[in-house]
Amino acid sequence: MQKVKHIDAVDKRPEFRFADEFLKEKISAIADSWKNKGGTTQEEANGAHGNMVAQITACCLDIVAVINEEDIKNMNNSQGNVYKLNKYLALRQLCEHQLHGVMQGHWGITKNFIESDEFKRVINGFTGNQVTKEEILLFVEKTDELEQFQEK
């Protein structure tokens, strides 16, 4: 699967559409968990926002890292393998897109904070518990939504 533009792919390709929905649900849940945690000062609000972005970053890193070569082989050997592999690759590509956005400062965080030891420490604290391998595999294995997409 080659890299595609996010906006074009989400509208036209079912694997991207469902991967986008999956990732949006994860990011929304993280953002909701940070509501009202900003404190009363601007500095506290900025710190909470930075921690929220670190948690979103950890989630994307988990999604990229949790599936191993054995899992890919199992997907490849299953029925509907092309769609399943493309669905996982779409999710992975969307995560990489989010990670790139964080590194470019599109999440409202300064480059100094992104490069700081504090940001890395917070990411490390969240990494490994944002999404499970089972959640990813369940998402990838679900193919019944393809029929719904094709009916539209």
Rosetta blueprint (number, residue, H / E / L):
1 M L
2 Q L
3 K L
4 V L
5 K L
6 H H
7 I H
8 D H
9 A H
10 V H
11 D H
12 K H
13 R L
14 P H
15 E H
16 F H
17 R H
18 F H
19 A H
20 D H
21 E H
22 F H
23 L H
24 K H
25 E H
26 K H
27 I H
28 S H
29 A H
30 I H
31 A H
32 D H
33 S H
34 W L
35 K L
36 N L
37 K L
38 G L
39 G L
40 T L
41 T L
42 Q H
43 E H
44 E H
45 A H
46 N H
47 G H
48 A H
49 H H
50 G H
51 N H
52 M H
53 V H
54 A H
55 Q H
56 I H
57 T H
58 A H
59 C H
60 C H
61 L H
62 D H
63 I H
64 V H
65 A H
66 V H
67 I L
68 N L
69 E H
70 E H
71 D H
72 I H
73 K H
74 N H
75 M H
76 N H
77 N L
78 S L
79 Q L
80 G L
81 N H
82 V H
83 Y H
84 K H
85 L H
86 N H
87 K H
88 Y H
89 L H
90 A H
91 L H
92 R H
93 Q H
94 L H
95 C H
96 E H
97 H H
98 Q H
99 L H
100 H H
101 G H
102 V H
103 M H
104 Q L
105 G L
106 H L
107 W L
108 G L
109 I L
110 T L
111 K H
112 N H
113 F H
114 I H
115 E L
116 S L
117 D H
118 E H
119 F H
120 K H
121 R H
122 V H
123 I H
124 N H
125 G H
126 F H
127 T L
128 G L
129 N L
130 Q L
131 V L
132 T L
133 K H
134 E H
135 E H
136 I H
137 L H
138 L H
139 F H
140 V H
141 E H
142 K L
143 T L
144 D L
145 E H
146 L H
147 E H
148 Q H
149 F H
150 Q H
151 E H
152 K L
